[in-house]
Amino acid sequence: MIKRRTFLGHTAATLAAVPRVFAAGSDTVRIATVGAGDRGTYDAECCLKCAPGVELVAMADLFRDKVDAALARLRKNVPDRVKVTDNDIALGFDAYRTVIERPDVDLVLLLTPPGFRPEHAAAAIAAGKHVFMEKPGAVDPVGVRSLLETAAAAEAKRRSVVVGTQQRYAPQYLELIQRIRDGQIGELTMVEALWIGDMELWHYQDRKPEWSDMEFQIRCWPHFTWLSGDHFVEQLVHNLDVANWVAGATPAVCQGIGGRQVRQTGNIYDHFAVRYEYPNGLPMYAMATQIRNITTRVCNLIHGTKGRAEVNRGMARIDGERPWRYEGPPSSGDTEMFRALIEAIRGDRPINECARLAEATLTAVMGRMSTYTGRALKWDWVLKQSKLDLRPPKYEMGSLPVEPVAMPGRTPLV
């Protein structure tokens, strides 16, 4: 067992770590992973494949079966890049410290459920490591403020922090955004962020008798708010980040409605609709669902006085006075993202996206908080005054009662 409040105290001894210097583009970049789930294993594979001379040397997770499955997949798909032996595997709540503190590790991939991410990110930067972290960066305002502190620390240490909002690297997004900047759809009138999906049982597993409350919740982490932030935060953060990118700002206010109509698992909602407003008055509408057998739509829509743009991971187009279709090969942006990170490390040209992830995460978190409580919220209040901290009192495999499902108008605003 490790008390959550002591997580960061364990990193003090790592402050004197001296990062390796990369003198040439062919120098080996040694990575460690913290988290070994499906998406995390995909990220590790992308990172290992993105450039020559990238090696996996250490892994941490809570569960050995997750590590074994990840290793089997990686050894099959990138066998020459995996240098992990049994001695390089760490298990448990403090396993992340074991791999972060290794002097031969240059880059740490933070791939756990996002409820753990602020503490892991702070520890990795304190240890002088470069970081890739999946999105979202936190699940509550306390975690977002920690991320902003980590962003400043990374800047001071000249460490790269690249985050899993990979659309920022996808060619169809980049070209569309530039066309919007050039005025091809005129003045912006409205932005939409949509993740109307059917993933009601995503990552759900029936509970085994030997699993404690904690183990069950972590293995089914998307279904519990303290671990995922709810699907509005965990999934829609991608599209909310694109909306902020288009607007060139973060929202000033929001008000949301939503609920739990068909979901039977965990304590998260299954549908959200949130209206945001940027400081210049531009409205943004965000919708997210996880309900089976519905019509789905995952994209961003950007409306202007002269046209409308639509973009997702498979296409980009503009309709209106100056129509356009993206004709190149679309991309998720994953390969480009990891390649940029490795080049930044080798060239000593740090990329620091941590603050941007904090902003996208807070955009999602404030929308969820508004929906859960039924209260209209201001960005400044959520960022600076909210005391909401969803972490459990301690991290151990034992009893952990599930918090009640939020009820708008009754759930308090913290």
C-alpha positions as CSV (number, residue, x, y, z in Angstrom):
1,M,0.0,0.0,0.0
2,I,1.2,3.5,-0.7
3,K,-0.7,6.6,0.4
4,R,-1.4,8.9,-2.5
5,R,-0.2,12.0,-0.8
6,T,3.3,10.5,-0.5
7,F,3.7,9.7,-4.2
8,L,5.6,12.9,-5.0
9,G,7.8,12.7,-1.9
10,H,9.4,9.6,-3.3
11,T,10.9,11.6,-6.2
12,A,13.2,13.8,-4.2
13,A,16.1,11.4,-4.6
14,T,15.8,11.6,-8.4
15,L,16.3,15.3,-8.6
16,A,20.1,14.9,-9.1
17,A,19.6,12.5,-12.1
18,V,21.7,13.7,-15.0
19,P,20.1,13.2,-18.4
20,R,22.1,11.7,-21.2
21,V,23.4,14.0,-24.0
22,F,22.5,13.0,-27.5
23,A,25.3,14.0,-29.9
24,A,23.9,12.6,-33.1
25,G,20.7,11.5,-34.7
26,S,21.6,7.9,-34.5
27,D,22.1,7.8,-30.8
28,T,19.9,5.2,-29.0
29,V,16.8,6.5,-27.2
30,R,15.9,4.1,-24.4
31,I,12.3,4.2,-23.3
32,A,10.3,2.9,-20.3
33,T,6.6,2.4,-20.2
34,V,4.3,3.0,-17.2
35,G,1.1,1.1,-18.0
36,A,0.6,-1.9,-20.3
37,G,-3.0,-1.7,-21.5
38,D,-4.1,-2.0,-25.2
39,R,-3.7,1.7,-26.1
40,G,-0.5,1.9,-24.1
41,T,1.0,-1.0,-26.0
42,Y,-0.1,0.6,-29.3
43,D,1.7,3.8,-28.2
44,A,4.8,1.9,-27.3
45,E,4.8,0.1,-30.7
46,C,4.4,3.4,-32.5
47,C,7.3,4.9,-30.6
48,L,9.6,2.0,-31.2
49,K,8.8,2.0,-35.0
50,C,8.9,5.8,-35.6
51,A,12.7,6.1,-35.9
52,P,15.8,3.9,-35.8
53,G,17.6,3.4,-32.6
54,V,14.6,3.4,-30.2
55,E,14.6,0.6,-27.6
56,L,12.3,-0.5,-24.8
57,V,14.3,-1.3,-21.7
58,A,11.8,-1.2,-18.8
59,M,8.1,-1.7,-18.0
60,A,5.9,-0.9,-15.1
61,D,2.3,-1.9,-14.4
62,L,0.0,-3.1,-11.6
63,F,-0.7,-6.4,-13.2
64,R,1.8,-9.1,-14.5
65,D,-0.8,-10.4,-17.0
66,K,-1.0,-7.0,-18.7
67,V,2.8,-6.8,-19.0
68,D,3.0,-10.3,-20.4
69,A,0.4,-9.5,-23.0
70,A,2.1,-6.3,-24.0
71,L,5.5,-7.9,-24.2
72,A,4.1,-10.8,-26.4
73,R,2.7,-8.2,-28.8
74,L,5.7,-6.0,-28.9
75,R,8.1,-9.0,-29.3
76,K,6.1,-10.2,-32.2
77,N,5.8,-6.8,-34.0
78,V,9.1,-5.1,-33.1
79,P,11.3,-7.9,-31.8
80,D,14.7,-6.1,-32.4
81,R,13.6,-3.1,-30.3
82,V,12.5,-4.9,-27.1
83,K,15.3,-5.3,-24.6
84,V,13.1,-6.1,-21.5
85,T,14.0,-9.1,-19.3
86,D,12.2,-10.1,-16.1
87,N,14.6,-7.9,-14.1
88,D,13.3,-4.9,-16.1
89,I,9.7,-5.3,-15.1
90,A,8.3,-3.5,-12.0
91,L,4.9,-4.2,-10.5
92,G,2.7,-2.3,-8.0
93,F,1.5,1.2,-7.3
94,D,5.0,2.5,-6.9
95,A,6.5,0.6,-9.9
96,Y,6.5,3.8,-11.9
97,R,9.3,5.1,-9.6
98,T,11.4,2.1,-10.3
99,V,11.5,2.6,-14.0
100,I,11.6,6.4,-13.9
101,E,14.7,6.3,-11.6
102,R,16.7,4.1,-13.9
103,P,19.7,6.1,-15.2
104,D,19.6,4.4,-18.6
105,V,16.0,5.5,-19.3
106,D,15.7,8.7,-21.5
107,L,12.0,8.8,-22.3
108,V,9.1,7.6,-20.1
109,L,5.7,6.8,-21.7
110,L,2.9,7.4,-19.2
111,L,0.1,5.1,-20.3
112,T,-2.0,4.4,-17.2
113,P,-5.5,5.5,-16.6
114,P,-5.5,9.3,-16.4
115,G,-6.4,9.4,-12.7
116,F,-2.8,8.6,-12.0
117,R,-1.2,10.8,-14.6
118,P,-0.5,14.1,-12.8
119,E,1.6,12.4,-10.1
120,H,3.4,10.2,-12.6
121,A,4.2,13.2,-14.9
122,A,5.5,15.3,-12.0
123,A,7.8,12.4,-10.9
124,A,9.1,11.9,-14.4
125,I,10.0,15.5,-15.0
126,A,11.6,15.7,-11.5
127,A,13.8,12.8,-12.5
128,G,14.9,14.7,-15.6
129,K,13.2,12.4,-18.1
130,H,11.5,13.3,-21.3
131,V,7.9,12.4,-21.3
132,F,5.1,11.2,-23.5
133,M,1.8,11.1,-21.8
134,E,-1.6,9.9,-23.0
135,K,-4.6,12.1,-22.8
136,P,-6.4,13.4,-20.8
137,G,-3.8,14.7,-18.4
138,A,-6.0,14.6,-15.3
139,V,-9.6,14.0,-14.1
140,D,-10.1,17.0,-11.8
141,P,-9.0,20.6,-11.3
142,V,-6.4,19.6,-8.6
143,G,-4.8,17.4,-11.2
144,V,-4.8,20.1,-13.9
145,R,-3.0,22.5,-11.6
146,S,-0.4,19.8,-11.0
147,L,0.0,19.5,-14.8
148,L,0.6,23.2,-15.1
149,E,3.3,23.0,-12.5
150,T,4.9,20.1,-14.3
151,A,4.8,22.1,-17.6
152,A,6.8,24.9,-15.9
153,A,9.2,22.4,-14.5
154,A,9.7,20.8,-17.9
155,E,10.4,24.2,-19.4
156,A,13.0,24.9,-16.8
157,K,14.7,21.6,-17.2
158,R,14.5,21.6,-21.0
159,R,12.6,18.3,-21.1
160,S,10.3,17.4,-23.9
161,V,6.6,16.6,-23.0
162,V,4.5,15.3,-25.9
163,V,0.9,14.4,-25.3
164,G,-1.6,12.1,-27.0
165,T,-3.7,14.7,-28.8
166,Q,-2.2,13.3,-32.0
167,Q,-4.6,15.2,-34.4
168,R,-2.2,18.2,-33.9
169,Y,0.2,16.2,-36.1
170,A,-2.2,14.8,-38.7
171,P,-1.8,16.3,-42.2
172,Q,-5.6,16.7,-42.9
173,Y,-6.0,18.6,-39.6
174,L,-3.0,20.8,-40.2
175,E,-4.1,21.8,-43.7
176,L,-7.7,22.4,-42.7
177,I,-6.7,24.6,-39.8
178,Q,-4.4,26.6,-42.0
179,R,-7.2,27.1,-44.5
180,I,-9.5,28.3,-41.7
181,R,-6.8,30.7,-40.5
182,D,-6.5,32.0,-44.1
183,G,-10.3,32.9,-44.1
184,Q,-11.6,30.1,-46.4
185,I,-14.8,29.8,-44.3
186,G,-15.0,33.4,-43.4
187,E,-15.5,34.6,-39.8
188,L,-16.1,31.8,-37.3
189,T,-19.7,31.6,-36.1
190,M,-19.8,28.2,-34.2
191,V,-17.6,25.2,-33.4
192,E,-18.8,21.7,-32.6
193,A,-17.0,18.8,-30.9
194,L,-18.7,15.5,-31.4
195,W,-18.0,12.0,-30.0
196,I,-21.3,10.4,-30.5
197,G,-20.2,6.8,-30.0
198,D,-21.5,3.4,-29.1
199,M,-18.7,2.1,-26.8
200,E,-21.0,1.4,-23.9
201,L,-19.0,-1.6,-22.7
202,W,-15.5,-0.3,-23.7
203,H,-12.9,-2.0,-21.5
204,Y,-15.5,-3.6,-19.3
205,Q,-14.8,-7.0,-17.8
206,D,-17.0,-9.1,-15.5
207,R,-15.6,-9.1,-12.1
208,K,-13.7,-12.1,-10.9
209,P,-14.2,-13.4,-7.4
210,E,-10.5,-12.8,-6.4
211,W,-10.5,-9.1,-7.5
212,S,-10.7,-6.5,-4.8
213,D,-12.7,-3.3,-5.3
214,M,-9.6,-1.5,-6.4
215,E,-8.5,-4.1,-8.9
216,F,-11.9,-4.3,-10.5
217,Q,-12.1,-0.6,-10.9
218,I,-8.7,-0.3,-12.4
219,R,-9.2,-3.1,-14.8
220,C,-12.5,-1.5,-15.9
221,W,-11.1,2.0,-15.5
222,P,-13.1,3.9,-18.2
223,H,-16.3,3.2,-16.2
224,F,-15.2,5.0,-13.0
225,T,-14.9,8.8,-12.8
226,W,-11.9,8.9,-10.5
227,L,-9.9,6.9,-13.0
228,S,-11.2,8.2,-16.4
229,G,-12.9,11.5,-15.7
230,D,-16.0,10.0,-17.5
231,H,-16.0,9.4,-21.2
232,F,-16.7,13.1,-21.8
233,V,-13.2,13.8,-20.5
234,E,-11.4,10.6,-21.6
235,Q,-12.6,10.5,-25.2
236,L,-14.0,13.9,-26.2
237,V,-10.8,15.7,-25.0
238,H,-9.5,15.0,-28.5
239,N,-12.2,17.0,-30.1
240,L,-12.3,19.7,-27.4
241,D,-8.6,20.2,-28.0
242,V,-9.3,20.7,-31.7
243,A,-12.0,23.2,-30.9
244,N,-9.6,25.2,-28.7
245,W,-7.0,25.0,-31.5
246,V,-9.5,26.4,-34.0
247,A,-10.7,29.1,-31.6
248,G,-7.2,30.0,-30.5
249,A,-8.4,30.2,-26.9
250,T,-10.0,28.3,-24.0
251,P,-13.6,28.7,-23.1
252,A,-14.7,31.3,-20.6
253,V,-17.9,29.6,-19.5
254,C,-20.0,26.5,-20.0
255,Q,-23.2,24.8,-19.1
256,G,-24.0,21.1,-19.6
257,I,-26.8,18.6,-19.4
258,G,-26.6,14.8,-19.5
259,G,-27.2,11.7,-17.6
260,R,-27.2,7.9,-17.4
261,Q,-30.1,6.4,-19.2
262,V,-29.0,2.9,-20.2
263,R,-25.6,2.4,-18.7
264,Q,-25.4,-0.3,-15.9
265,T,-21.7,-0.3,-15.2
266,G,-19.5,1.9,-13.0
267,N,-20.6,5.4,-12.0
268,I,-20.1,7.5,-15.2
269,Y,-22.8,8.9,-17.5
270,D,-23.7,7.7,-21.0
271,H,-24.6,11.0,-22.6
272,F,-23.5,14.7,-22.4
273,A,-24.4,17.9,-24.2
274,V,-22.4,21.0,-23.2
275,R,-22.5,24.6,-24.5
276,Y,-19.3,26.5,-24.1
277,E,-18.5,30.1,-24.9
278,Y,-15.1,31.5,-25.7
279,P,-14.0,35.0,-24.5
280,N,-14.9,36.6,-27.8
281,G,-18.5,35.2,-27.7
282,L,-17.8,32.3,-30.1
283,P,-20.0,29.3,-29.1
284,M,-18.9,25.7,-29.0
285,Y,-21.2,22.8,-28.7
286,A,-19.9,19.5,-27.4
287,M,-21.8,16.2,-27.5
288,A,-20.7,12.8,-26.3
289,T,-22.4,9.4,-25.9
290,Q,-21.5,5.8,-25.1
291,I,-24.7,4.0,-26.0
292,R,-25.0,0.9,-28.1
293,N,-27.1,0.7,-31.3
294,I,-27.3,4.4,-32.0
295,T,-26.2,6.5,-35.0
296,T,-22.6,7.5,-34.4
297,R,-20.6,10.6,-35.4
298,V,-17.1,11.5,-34.3
299,C,-15.7,14.7,-35.8
300,N,-15.3,18.5,-35.5
301,L,-17.5,20.9,-37.3
302,I,-16.4,24.5,-37.8
303,H,-19.0,27.0,-39.1
304,G,-18.2,30.3,-40.7
305,T,-19.9,33.1,-42.6
306,K,-18.7,31.7,-45.9
307,G,-18.7,27.9,-45.3
308,R,-18.5,24.9,-43.0
309,A,-15.5,22.7,-42.3
310,E,-15.6,19.1,-41.1
311,V,-12.6,17.0,-40.0
312,N,-11.9,13.6,-38.4
313,R,-9.1,11.0,-38.6
314,G,-10.2,9.9,-42.0
315,M,-11.1,13.1,-43.9
316,A,-11.2,16.8,-44.0
317,R,-13.4,19.1,-46.2
318,I,-14.9,22.5,-46.6
319,D,-18.3,23.2,-48.1
320,G,-19.5,26.7,-49.1
321,E,-18.2,29.5,-51.3
322,R,-14.7,27.9,-51.6
323,P,-15.2,24.2,-51.4
324,W,-12.2,21.9,-50.8
325,R,-11.5,18.3,-50.1
326,Y,-8.3,16.9,-48.5
327,E,-6.8,14.5,-51.1
328,G,-3.7,13.3,-49.4
329,P,-3.5,10.1,-47.3
330,P,-5.3,10.9,-43.9
331,S,-3.5,10.0,-40.7
332,S,-4.2,9.6,-37.1
333,G,-1.0,11.6,-36.4
334,D,0.5,8.9,-34.1
335,T,3.6,8.2,-36.2
336,E,4.3,11.8,-36.9
337,M,3.8,12.6,-33.2
338,F,6.3,10.1,-31.9
339,R,8.8,10.9,-34.7
340,A,8.7,14.6,-33.7
341,L,9.3,13.6,-30.0
342,I,12.4,11.4,-30.9
343,E,13.8,14.2,-33.1
344,A,13.3,16.7,-30.4
345,I,15.2,14.6,-27.9
346,R,18.1,13.9,-30.2
347,G,18.3,17.4,-31.4
348,D,18.0,19.0,-28.0
349,R,15.0,21.1,-29.2
350,P,12.4,20.4,-26.5
351,I,8.7,20.2,-27.3
352,N,6.5,21.0,-24.3
353,E,2.8,20.4,-24.8
354,C,2.0,19.8,-21.2
355,A,0.2,23.2,-20.6
356,R,-1.9,22.7,-23.8
357,L,-2.9,19.2,-22.5
358,A,-3.8,20.8,-19.2
359,E,-6.0,23.3,-21.0
360,A,-7.8,20.7,-23.1
361,T,-8.3,18.5,-20.0
362,L,-9.8,21.4,-18.0
363,T,-12.1,22.2,-20.9
364,A,-13.4,18.7,-20.6
365,V,-13.4,18.6,-16.8
366,M,-15.4,21.8,-16.4
367,G,-18.0,20.5,-18.9
368,R,-18.4,17.3,-16.9
369,M,-18.5,19.2,-13.6
370,S,-21.2,21.5,-15.0
371,T,-23.2,18.5,-16.2
372,Y,-22.8,16.5,-13.0
373,T,-23.9,19.5,-10.8
374,G,-26.3,21.3,-13.1
375,R,-24.4,24.5,-12.6
376,A,-23.1,27.0,-15.1
377,L,-19.3,27.4,-14.6
378,K,-16.6,29.9,-15.3
379,W,-13.1,28.7,-16.4
380,D,-11.3,30.9,-13.9
381,W,-13.3,29.5,-11.0
382,V,-12.7,25.9,-12.0
383,L,-9.0,26.5,-12.6
384,K,-8.2,28.6,-9.6
385,Q,-10.8,27.9,-6.9
386,S,-12.3,24.4,-7.3
387,K,-11.0,22.0,-4.7
388,L,-12.3,18.8,-6.5
389,D,-9.8,16.0,-6.0
390,L,-11.2,12.6,-7.1
391,R,-8.3,10.4,-5.9
392,P,-9.0,7.8,-3.2
393,P,-7.4,8.2,0.2
394,K,-4.8,5.5,-0.5
395,Y,-3.7,3.2,-3.2
396,E,-3.9,-0.4,-2.2
397,M,-5.6,-3.5,-3.4
398,G,-8.6,-3.6,-1.1
399,S,-12.0,-2.1,-0.4
400,L,-13.0,1.0,-2.3
401,P,-16.7,1.8,-2.3
402,V,-17.9,3.3,-5.6
403,E,-19.0,6.9,-5.4
404,P,-22.7,7.5,-6.2
405,V,-23.7,8.5,-9.7
406,A,-23.9,12.3,-9.9
407,M,-27.3,13.9,-9.9
408,P,-27.6,17.4,-11.3
409,G,-29.1,19.8,-8.8
410,R,-28.1,17.6,-5.9
411,T,-24.4,16.7,-6.4
412,P,-22.5,19.5,-4.8
413,L,-20.1,21.8,-6.6
414,V,-16.7,21.5,-5.0
